[in-house]
Amino acid sequence: MGKFDWFWKAMGSTAERNNKKSKGIVAQVEGVAQKYASLDDAALAAAVRDVVRDGKIVDKPAFLAILLEASSRTIGMRPFNVQNQGVLRLLEGDVIHMATGEGKTLVGAMAATGFALTGKRVHVITVNNYLADRDAEWMRPLVEFFGLSVASVTESTPREKRRENYLSDIVYAPVTEIGFDHLRDNQITHRDQTVQTDADVALVDEADSVLVDEALVPLVLAGSQPGKQATGEITAAVSRLVEGKDYTIDADRRNAFLTDEGAAKVEKALGIDSLYSDENIGTILVRVNLALHAKALLTRDVHYIVRDGKIDLVDASKGRVADLQRWPDGLQAAVEAKEGLDVSDGGRILDSITLQALMRRYPLVCGMTGTAVEATDQLRQFYDLHVSVIDRDKPLKRFDEADRIYATVEEKFAAIVDEIEFVHKSGQPVLVGTHDVAESEALAAALESRDIKVSVLNAKNDAEEARIVAEAGDIGRVTVSTQMAGRGTDIRLGGADESDYEAVAELGGLAVIGTSRYRTSRLDNQLRGRAGRQGDPGLSLFFVSLEDDIVTTGGADVSVTARPDETGRIDSKRVQDFVEHCQRVTEGQLLEIHAQTWKYNQLLADHREIVDKRRAQLLDTDQAWKELEQRAPERAAALIDDQIDRDTLDQAAREIMLFHLDDEWSEHLAHMDDVRESIHLRAIARETPIVEFHRIAVREFKDLANRAVDRAVETFLDVKIDHDGAHLEDAGWKRPSATWTYMVSDNPLAGQGNSVISGIASIFR
């Protein structure tokens, strides 16, 4: 840490003091709880008014005691001391580190209830739609005991129901739904069209996933407009190219480049003189490069799957189908063309926001996860959040075995199959974490060839995720999963009903096997954490090969020699240390990419804030009419002479001004996206890409508001305005008839091959 050691030590000691203070408060709870145990329900619910005044909790031990008693009565769960400590730290605005199986769902509900009792509206951010619905219903009796309201918003919630649900004191929802509703609300032309009610607190479950892993993923609202699509002719030409001869791929497999020979082949196939001529460089060359990226860097059943005649992206950090996620239009079309599918329509981006920018809109953010400590630096740097470590209620009994390292992927794979078969013969349940769909299916096939029944959980059947995961701890069960399966769902020994708990515990509990190390130790620990919940026995074991992605990437500049045995296994402390080194290198790379990408996104986030304020002013006041009346007084006077109602004139002016503000913002986003795609080329001219990006962004944004007003005045002068309002569509000023939402896979943290080709990745080379 160097010269800032004192700072991090001070931060750590502050967190430790806060935890000691919380433990002191929690120690008083049981004694105080006796006072409330004798009260009837009405009196208990009313008692909370004595400990919450003016939006503050004035007696924390009593407050926790009341919540404890209410939880016991309503949902039959009596919080442990460590859970009460977690509630306190959440109420202070921390991210709490609580191990898997320690009851984070109840902790989150108690904290959300606490915030709501102090007058704050709370959004509880869940990992998926299933958990939003499940947790809202599960915790409803506790919340409603105090006269508070709770609801969930999911992908299937109708618009009118959403509006109603967002008015609740506590709203459970996936971050994507909250983000998309925010974007849709930024397209309205009258305030009564608003769906989402702002919240004071975001309480984030699996906080590391939302705030770190997916922080830079943009949520996108798009409208119908033909995009740049790949043609069958271009796809056919590129499909015949040969790696190493016609194109090359860079070391970290993020970019593919045509060679002179490859370019000549494509030019001949397309019947053109040069890909790099003025008329081709911005059109055909772009599509050729997209087709090349689709061919060379995006692999079926690793980065995407084909299902029901369409492309479904795989979220590299979860191994699940990424709901509503797609690549930018040209790349999406290139992959569809590569797979021989119908090429989907393109769209114009109307608005977009990264998850990080979305979360920063909340006045207070807190969260919980089993792997917060490993994300401490990111949480401090990007959100100014502190991590509080909550002790386990019972000591950890899981045994974490040293990695088994092999020379080649093939030898490692064979060893994994042998190990699973060996453990399975004893009846001990096994959960295997793979890195992609293809690997999970290959492993399942190998096991089934040995008459081992396997439950496969991957991006092709994620609808059954919760059920499969809940049963993963049963006797003799073998579950093969891509990435982190079923976060939020407990794996109980002996099955979901724990009927065979003692038998499985006697066998050693759940055995977790990782088929490779992840790019960060945090992801390793997420998988490890599936075993050993609440003092259960368990085992974790990772297999590694010297050909694994983490080793070839993190150890690119280092050579290591070792002598494997006849099975290919390498038993060497030096090699173990080398693998640890490789992971530290990749962790550092990811943090640097995140930090750099944040700098690009932050300026646009600042611009968005300005546009949002302007939009709110136009929506909530008569500012639009005042500005147009000032700029075009004769037209305004004529409309007044026509005795058109002032409310109608206000709304007409509002719609005109908002149309052009939104249109200019959309153009700004598209232009800056194009700039970012090529900004890395500034380095060739010895310019700093990020500095040049900021210079261009500031220059382009400076005139956005003025251009929007100028165009609005022109429209105001020409468009028909009568007692029915402004007839914008008749004048050709038409908002898209159809809009849709999706997530652009624009996150360099997501793993190889899952980032935009020439933009983000190239900036950091």
Secondary structure, DSSP 8 states (H G I E B T S, - for coil): -GGGHHHHHHHHHHHHHHHHHHHHHHHTHHHHHHHHHTS-HHHHHHHHHHHEETTEES-HHHHHHHHHHHHHHHHS----HHHHHHHHHHHTT-EEE--TTS-HHHHHHHHHHHHHHTT--EEEEESSHHHHHHHHHHHHHHHHHTT--EEE--TT--HHHHHHHHTSSEEEEEHHHHHHHHHHHTT-SSGGG------SEEEEETHHIIIIITTT-EEEEEEE-------HHHHHHHHT--BTTTEEE-TTSS-EEE-HHHHHHHHHHHT-S-TTSHHHHTTHHHHHHHHHHHHHT--BTTTEEEETTEEEEEETTTTEE-TTEE--HHHHHHHHHHTT------EEEEEEEEHHHHHTTSSEEEEEES--GGGHHHHHHHH---EEE---SS--EEEE---EEESSHHHHHHHHHHHHHHHHHTT--EEEEESSHHHHHHHHHHHHTTT---EEESTTSGGGHHHHHHTTTSTT-EEEEESSTTTTS---TTTTTTTTHHHHHHHTSEEEEESS--SSHHHHHHHHTTSSGGG-EEEEEEEEETTSHHHHHHTTT--------TTSEE--HHHHHHHHHHHHHHHHHHHHHHHHHHHHHHHHHHHHHHHHHHHHHHHHSSHHHHHHHHH-HHHHHHHHHTT--HHHHHHHHHHHHHHHHHHHHHHHHHHHHHHHHHGGGGGGGT--HHHHHHHHHHHHHHTHHHHHHHHHHHHHHHS-EETTEE-TGGGT----S-EEEEEE---GGG-TT-S-TTTHHHHT-
